[in-house]
Amino acid sequence: MSQHLPLRLYNTLTRQREDFVPIDRSKVRMYVCGPTVYDLAHIGNARPIIIFDVLYRLLRQLYGEAHVTYVRNITDVDDKINARAAERGISIRALTDETAAVFHEDVAELNCLPPDVEPRATEHIAEMIAIIDKLVAGGHAYAAEGHVLFSVPSMADYGGLSRRPLDEMIAGARVDVAAYKRDDMDFVLWKPSKESEPGWDSPWGRGRPGWHIECSAMSWKHLGETFDIHGGGIDLVFPHHENEIAQSRCAFGHSVMANVWMHNGFLQVEGEKMSKSLGNFVTIRDCLGDWPGEAIRFNMLKTHYRQPIDWTLASLRESKRELDRMYPLATQFAASPAMAPPEFVAALCDDLNLPEAITILRRLYTEALEGVALAGTRLASCGHMLGLFQKDLAAWNGWRPPSAHIDELHVQRLINARIAARKAKDFAESDRIRDELTGMGLQLRDGKDANGEFFTHWDVLR
C-alpha cells in the first residue's frame, strides 16, 4: 500500500478515525457478525454484508488477495432457532440449513463475495468450552445451577466500547433476571439444555452456549487471540460486542480483542423503524423479488455507512434508473482495479467515503460519454471495486422481477409493430402503441444501434 495513501477507519472503540496499521500486513484479518439462521434476513441485515464486502474488496486491493482473511460466521444455535423449528415442526438442522441456503443465494444476488471462512457455531463448541474454562480458572466466570456466567465486576474497564452509563447497562442486563447471578450485569456463557433442546456435554453438564461466547470462539479459532478489524451493525455494540471483548480479553490476557471496531448505522423504511407490526418488514428475498441485486446494492452504497439510511421506494427507483444509464457504457470496457483513479481509491480509504466515491463514478460516466481518454475503463474499474456492473449488458437489460407476470411475446409483437409504424412515419400509431405499453406497466428506452437502426428496450415501470 502506498505510504501516501493511508487507509483511515473510524474506530468505535476510540471514537475517532485512525490510520489502519495491521498487526501483520502479510495477513490482514477481519471478522464480521453474520446471520442467526432462524428466519429470512431482512434488508437491514444486508447493510453490514454489503458494507464490509466493499471493505474486503478494498483490503484485497491494498494488501493482495492472498494476504486478507475475512471471517463471517453463521449462528446456528440459539433460542429463536429452537422456537421456530418447534413452531414449524421440523428439525433444527433442517431449519438452519434451509435458512442458510437462502441467505447465501440472497447475498450472492447482491454481488457480495463469499468470506474466506464461514464458521458455524455448532462446529465450535469445543473452542467455546475451552474459553469458558479459562475464564472460570482466571476468576472471571463462575458456575451456578448448571449455568456458567461471566462476572462483569471482575473486569475493571468493562464497558469501554459502548461507553454507556452504568445504570443503562444494568437496566439492559436486568432483562435476564436470575437468582443465581451474583451481579445484575453478569451474563450467560453456558446454560443447561432440556432433553428437547440441542445440547453438548461439558464440565458443567449437558447444555448449550450463550450467544456472545460463540463469536469469541469462532474469531479465536480462525483469526487468533487478537486481530485487526471486527465489524457489524450499530445495534451489536451493546451487549454483544461489549461482551465479546470482555470474554476474549479476560480469557487471553490482552488489552484488546480487535484493534478496530467498525459499525454501520441503522436502517429505517420510508421514514419509520422496520417492524412486522407496522407492516414494513422487508426481507432481502422480498426486495430481490422487485429489484435486481445491483440496484439494491447501489442504493445501499449511496449513504455513508456510519449514517442512518432511509430505505424508500423512490430511492430504489432512482438507483435502478441510474444504473440503467451507466450500464451500457460501463460494460463496453474491461475492468481492472489498478485502473481506478487515485482520487476514487482515496475516497474509499477515507473511512469508506462511498458517497464521494459514487460522485467520482458519476463524473467518470460523464467524461466517458464525452470521449475522455481512459474514462470508460476507469468507470468500469471503479464499478468493479464497488461490486457493480457485474453482468453483461444483455443480462442487465433482460432482468425481470420474478413477481412480474408479463406476456413477453405479446410485448415484443407490440414493440415490433411500433418500430414498423415509425419506419412508415405513422407516428400517431407509434404513440398509441407506446401508450398501450406504458399502460401495461412498462418503461420503454429507445435508441439506435451501431448501424443506426432504431431499437427499444423495455422494463417493468416502478
C-alpha positions in Angstrom: 0.0 0.0 0.0 1.3 3.5 -0.9 2.7 5.4 2.0 0.9 8.5 0.6 -2.5 6.9 0.7 -3.2 5.5 4.2 -6.4 3.7 4.9 -8.2 5.6 7.7 -11.1 4.0 9.5 -13.4 5.2 12.2 -12.8 3.1 15.3 -15.9 2.8 17.6 -13.5 1.9 20.4 -11.6 5.2 20.4 -14.4 7.3 18.8 -12.0 8.7 16.1 -10.6 8.0 12.7 -7.2 6.3 12.7 -4.6 5.2 10.3 -5.1 1.5 9.8 -2.0 -0.4 10.7 -2.4 -4.2 10.5 -0.9 -6.4 13.2 0.8 -8.3 10.3 0.4 -6.8 6.9 1.1 -10.2 5.3 -2.2 -11.5 6.8 -4.8 -8.8 7.4 -7.7 -10.3 9.5 -11.3 -9.2 9.7 -14.3 -10.7 11.5 -18.0 -9.7 10.9 -21.0 -11.0 12.7 -23.2 -13.0 10.3 -26.8 -14.1 10.4 -28.7 -16.1 13.1 -30.4 -18.5 10.7 -34.0 -18.9 12.1 -35.7 -16.6 9.5 -35.0 -14.9 6.3 -32.5 -12.0 6.6 -34.1 -8.6 6.3 -32.9 -5.6 4.3 -31.3 -4.1 7.5 -29.2 -7.3 7.7 -28.0 -6.7 4.2 -26.3 -3.4 5.1 -23.3 -4.8 7.0 -22.9 -7.6 4.5 -22.6 -5.1 1.6 -20.5 -2.5 3.5 -18.0 -5.0 4.7 -17.9 -6.6 1.3 -16.7 -3.3 -0.1 -14.1 -3.1 2.7 -13.0 -6.6 2.0 -12.6 -5.7 -1.7 -10.5 -2.6 -0.8 -8.3 -4.6 1.6 -7.6 -7.2 -1.1 -6.7 -4.4 -3.5 -4.4 -2.7 -1.0 -2.7 -5.8 0.5 -3.2 -8.5 -2.1 -5.9 -11.2 -2.2 -3.7 -13.8 -0.6 -3.0 -11.6 2.4 -6.5 -10.9 3.6 -8.7 -13.3 5.7 -12.4 -12.4 6.1 -14.4 -14.5 8.5 -18.2 -14.1 8.7 -20.0 -16.6 11.0 -23.3 -18.3 11.0 -25.2 -18.6 14.3 -27.0 -21.9 14.2 -27.6 -22.5 17.9 -30.0 -20.0 19.5 -33.3 -20.0 21.4 -35.0 -18.3 18.5 -33.9 -21.2 16.3 -35.3 -23.7 18.7 -38.6 -21.9 18.9 -39.0 -21.5 15.1 -38.1 -25.2 14.5 -40.7 -26.3 17.0 -43.3 -23.9 15.5 -42.7 -25.4 12.0 -42.4 -28.9 13.2 -39.0 -29.6 11.6 -35.6 -30.4 12.9 -33.3 -27.6 14.0 -30.7 -28.7 11.4 -33.3 -28.7 8.7 -34.3 -25.2 9.6 -30.8 -23.8 9.8 -29.6 -25.5 6.6 -32.7 -24.2 4.7 -32.3 -20.6 6.0 -28.6 -20.5 5.5 -29.0 -21.7 1.9 -31.5 -18.8 1.2 -29.1 -16.3 2.9 -26.3 -17.5 0.6 -28.5 -17.1 -2.5 -29.6 -13.7 -1.4 -26.2 -12.2 -0.7 -24.8 -13.7 -4.0 -27.5 -11.7 -5.8 -26.2 -8.6 -4.0 -22.8 -9.3 -5.6 -21.2 -10.0 -2.2 -18.0 -12.1 -2.3 -18.1 -15.1 -0.1 -15.9 -14.8 3.0 -12.7 -16.8 3.2 -14.1 -18.7 6.2 -17.8 -19.1 7.2 -17.8 -20.9 10.5 -21.0 -22.3 12.1 -21.4 -22.0 15.8 -22.3 -25.7 16.3 -18.9 -26.7 14.9 -17.0 -24.7 17.5 -18.4 -26.0 20.8 -15.0 -27.3 21.9 -13.5 -23.8 21.5 -16.3 -22.2 23.4 -15.8 -24.7 26.3 -12.1 -24.0 26.3 -12.6 -20.3 26.6 -15.1 -20.7 29.4 -12.7 -23.0 31.2 -10.0 -20.2 31.0 -12.5 -17.6 32.3 -13.5 -19.8 35.3 -9.9 -20.6 36.1 -9.0 -16.9 36.0 -11.8 -15.9 38.3 -13.8 -14.1 35.5 -16.6 -16.7 35.5 -18.5 -18.9 37.9 -20.8 -21.9 37.7 -24.3 -21.7 39.3 -27.2 -24.1 38.9 -26.0 -25.6 35.7 -25.2 -22.2 34.2 -21.8 -20.5 33.8 -21.8 -16.7 34.0 -19.2 -14.1 33.2 -18.5 -11.9 36.2 -18.7 -8.4 35.0 -17.2 -6.8 38.2 -14.1 -9.0 37.6 -13.2 -6.7 34.6 -12.3 -3.2 35.8 -12.8 -1.5 32.5 -15.9 -3.3 31.2 -18.0 -1.1 29.0 -15.2 0.7 27.1 -16.7 0.0 23.7 -20.3 1.3 24.2 -19.4 3.8 27.0 -22.9 3.5 28.4 -23.7 4.9 31.8 -23.6 2.2 34.5 -27.3 2.4 35.2 -28.1 1.9 31.5 -26.0 -1.2 31.3 -27.6 -2.5 34.5 -31.1 -1.9 33.1 -30.2 -3.7 29.9 -28.8 -6.7 31.8 -31.9 -6.9 34.1 -33.9 -8.2 31.1 -32.3 -11.6 32.0 -33.0 -11.7 35.7 -32.0 -14.8 37.6 -31.5 -15.6 41.3 -28.2 -17.4 40.7 -26.5 -14.3 39.3 -24.0 -12.6 41.6 -24.3 -9.3 39.9 -27.1 -7.8 37.8 -24.8 -7.3 34.9 -23.3 -10.8 34.8 -24.2 -12.6 31.5 -24.5 -16.3 30.5 -21.7 -18.2 28.9 -23.3 -21.6 29.2 -26.8 -22.8 30.1 -28.4 -26.2 30.7 -30.4 -27.8 27.9 -33.7 -29.7 28.3 -33.9 -33.1 26.6 -35.8 -31.5 23.7 -33.2 -28.8 23.2 -29.8 -29.1 21.5 -27.0 -29.7 23.9 -23.4 -30.8 24.3 -21.6 -32.4 27.2 -19.4 -30.0 29.2 -17.7 -29.8 32.6 -20.9 -28.1 33.8 -23.3 -30.7 32.5 -25.2 -31.0 29.2 -26.0 -27.6 27.8 -25.5 -25.1 25.1 -23.6 -21.8 24.7 -24.8 -18.3 25.2 -24.8 -16.0 22.2 -21.8 -13.9 23.0 -19.3 -16.7 23.6 -19.9 -18.1 20.1 -18.2 -15.2 18.3 -15.3 -15.1 20.7 -14.7 -18.8 20.0 -15.0 -18.5 16.2 -12.8 -15.5 15.8 -10.2 -17.0 18.1 -10.2 -20.3 16.1 -9.8 -18.6 12.7 -8.1 -15.3 13.4 -6.2 -15.7 16.7 -6.4 -14.1 20.1 -6.2 -10.6 18.7 -6.9 -9.5 15.1 -7.3 -6.3 13.0 -11.0 -5.4 12.4 -14.3 -6.5 13.9 -17.4 -5.3 12.2 -21.2 -5.4 12.5 -24.3 -3.2 12.8 -24.5 -0.5 15.4 -27.2 -2.5 17.3 -24.5 -5.0 18.2 -22.3 -2.6 20.1 -24.1 -3.4 23.4 -24.3 -6.0 24.7 -23.0 -8.4 22.0 -19.7 -6.8 21.1 -19.1 -5.4 24.6 -19.4 -8.9 25.9 -17.2 -10.4 23.2 -14.4 -8.0 24.2 -14.9 -8.9 27.9 -14.7 -12.7 27.2 -11.8 -12.6 24.8 -9.6 -10.1 26.7 -10.1 -11.8 30.1 -9.5 -15.3 28.7 -6.3 -14.5 26.8 -5.0 -11.6 28.9 -4.8 -8.9 26.1 -5.7 -5.3 26.2 -7.7 -5.6 23.1 -9.6 -8.2 21.2 -9.6 -6.4 17.8 -7.7 -3.2 17.1 -10.5 -1.6 15.1 -14.3 -1.9 15.7 -16.5 -0.7 12.9 -20.3 -0.3 12.9 -22.8 0.6 10.3 -25.8 2.8 11.1 -29.4 1.9 11.4 -31.8 1.4 8.5 -35.4 2.5 8.5 -38.1 2.0 5.9 -39.9 5.0 4.4 -39.0 7.1 7.5 -40.1 4.5 10.1 -38.3 1.8 12.1 -38.7 -1.5 10.4 -41.2 -3.7 12.3 -43.6 -6.5 11.5 -46.3 -4.8 13.5 -46.0 -1.7 11.2 -46.2 -3.9 8.1 -42.9 -2.5 6.7 -40.7 -5.5 7.5 -38.8 -6.2 4.2 -36.6 -9.2 3.7 -33.8 -9.3 1.2 -35.7 -12.0 -0.6 -38.8 -9.7 -0.8 -36.6 -6.9 -2.2 -35.0 -9.2 -4.8 -38.5 -10.1 -6.0 -38.9 -6.5 -7.2 -35.4 -5.2 -7.9 -32.1 -6.5 -9.3 -29.5 -7.2 -6.7 -27.1 -4.5 -8.0 -29.8 -1.8 -7.7 -30.3 -2.8 -4.1 -26.5 -2.8 -3.6 -26.1 0.6 -5.3 -28.9 2.1 -3.2 -27.2 0.9 -0.1 -23.9 2.4 -1.0 -25.2 5.9 -1.7 -25.4 6.7 2.1 -22.2 6.9 4.2 -22.0 3.6 6.1 -22.0 5.2 9.6 -25.1 7.3 8.9 -28.7 6.1 9.2 -30.3 5.2 5.9 -33.9 5.7 4.9 -34.9 2.8 2.6 -37.5 4.2 0.2 -39.2 3.1 -3.0 -38.2 6.4 -4.5 -34.5 5.9 -3.8 -34.6 2.3 -5.2 -36.3 3.5 -8.3 -33.7 6.2 -8.9 -30.8 3.8 -8.2 -32.2 1.4 -10.8 -32.6 4.2 -13.4 -29.1 5.5 -12.7 -27.6 2.0 -13.3 -29.7 1.7 -16.4 -28.0 4.8 -17.7 -24.4 3.8 -16.8 -24.6 0.0 -17.7 -24.4 0.3 -21.5 -21.3 2.3 -21.3 -19.6 0.7 -18.4 -19.9 -2.8 -19.9 -18.1 -1.8 -23.0 -14.8 -1.7 -21.1 -12.7 -4.2 -19.3 -12.4 -3.6 -15.6 -9.0 -3.5 -13.9 -8.8 -2.4 -10.2 -5.4 -1.0 -10.9 -7.0 1.5 -13.4 -9.2 3.1 -10.7 -8.1 6.7 -10.4 -6.2 7.7 -7.2 -9.0 10.1 -6.1 -11.5 7.2 -6.1 -9.2 4.9 -4.1 -8.6 7.8 -1.7 -12.3 8.2 -1.2 -12.6 4.6 -0.2 -9.5 4.9 2.0 -11.1 7.8 3.8 -13.3 5.7 6.1 -15.2 4.2 3.1 -16.5 7.5 1.9 -18.9 5.9 -0.5 -20.9 9.0 -1.4 -17.7 10.7 -2.6 -16.7 7.5 -4.5 -20.1 7.5 -6.2 -19.7 11.2 -7.1 -16.4 10.3 -8.8 -18.2 7.3 -10.6 -20.8 9.7 -12.0 -18.1 12.1 -13.2 -16.3 9.3 -15.0 -19.5 8.3 -16.7 -20.0 11.9 -18.0 -16.4 12.0 -19.1 -16.7 8.6 -20.9 -19.8 9.9 -22.7 -17.7 12.9 -23.8 -14.9 10.6 -25.1 -12.3 11.5 -22.5 -9.4 9.1 -22.8 -9.5 6.1 -20.3 -12.7 7.4 -18.6 -14.6 4.3 -19.7 -12.0 1.9 -18.4 -11.8 3.9 -15.1 -15.6 3.8 -14.9 -15.7 0.1 -15.2 -12.8 -0.4 -12.8 -14.4 1.8 -10.1 -17.6 -0.1 -10.5 -15.8 -3.4 -10.1 -14.3 -2.2 -6.8 -17.9 -1.3 -5.6 -19.3 -4.7 -6.9 -21.2 -3.0 -9.7 -21.5 -3.7 -13.5 -21.0 -7.4 -12.8 -23.5 -8.6 -15.5 -23.2 -8.3 -19.3 -25.5 -5.8 -20.8 -27.9 -8.3 -22.2 -28.4 -9.9 -18.8 -28.9 -6.5 -17.2 -31.4 -5.3 -19.8 -33.1 -8.7 -19.7 -33.7 -8.7 -16.0 -37.3 -9.0 -15.0 -38.7 -9.2 -11.5 -39.8 -12.8 -10.6 -43.0 -11.4 -9.3 -43.9 -9.8 -12.7 -46.3 -11.7 -14.9 -45.7 -10.2 -18.4 -46.5 -11.9 -21.7 -43.1 -11.2 -23.3 -44.2 -12.5 -26.7 -47.1 -10.1 -26.8 -44.9 -7.2 -25.7 -42.3 -8.0 -28.4 -45.1 -8.0 -31.0 -46.3 -4.6 -29.9 -42.7 -3.3 -30.0 -42.2 -4.7 -33.5 -45.4 -3.0 -34.6 -44.3 0.3 -33.1 -40.9 0.1 -34.9 -42.8 -0.7 -38.2 -45.1 2.3 -37.6 -42.1 4.6 -37.0 -40.5 3.4 -40.2 -43.7 4.1 -42.0 -43.8 7.6 -40.4 -47.1 6.7 -38.8 -46.2 8.5 -35.6 -49.8 8.5 -34.3 -49.9 4.7 -34.3 -46.4 4.6 -32.8 -47.5 6.9 -30.0 -50.7 4.8 -29.5 -48.6 1.6 -29.1 -46.2 3.4 -26.7 -49.2 4.4 -24.6 -50.5 0.9 -24.6 -47.2 -0.5 -23.4 -46.9 2.2 -20.7 -50.4 1.3 -19.6 -49.2 -2.3 -19.1 -46.7 -1.0 -16.6 -43.7 -1.0 -18.9 -41.0 1.6 -19.3 -39.5 1.9 -22.8 -36.0 3.1 -23.7 -35.4 3.9 -27.3 -32.0 4.2 -29.1 -30.0 3.4 -32.2 -27.5 0.6 -32.7 -24.1 0.9 -34.3 -25.7 0.7 -37.8 -28.2 3.5 -37.0 -31.1 1.1 -36.6 -33.9 2.1 -34.2 -34.4 -0.3 -31.2 -36.4 -0.4 -28.0 -35.5 -1.9 -24.6 -38.3 -2.3 -22.1 -38.5 -2.8 -18.4 -41.2 -3.0 -15.7 -42.1 0.5 -14.7 -41.8 1.2 -10.9 
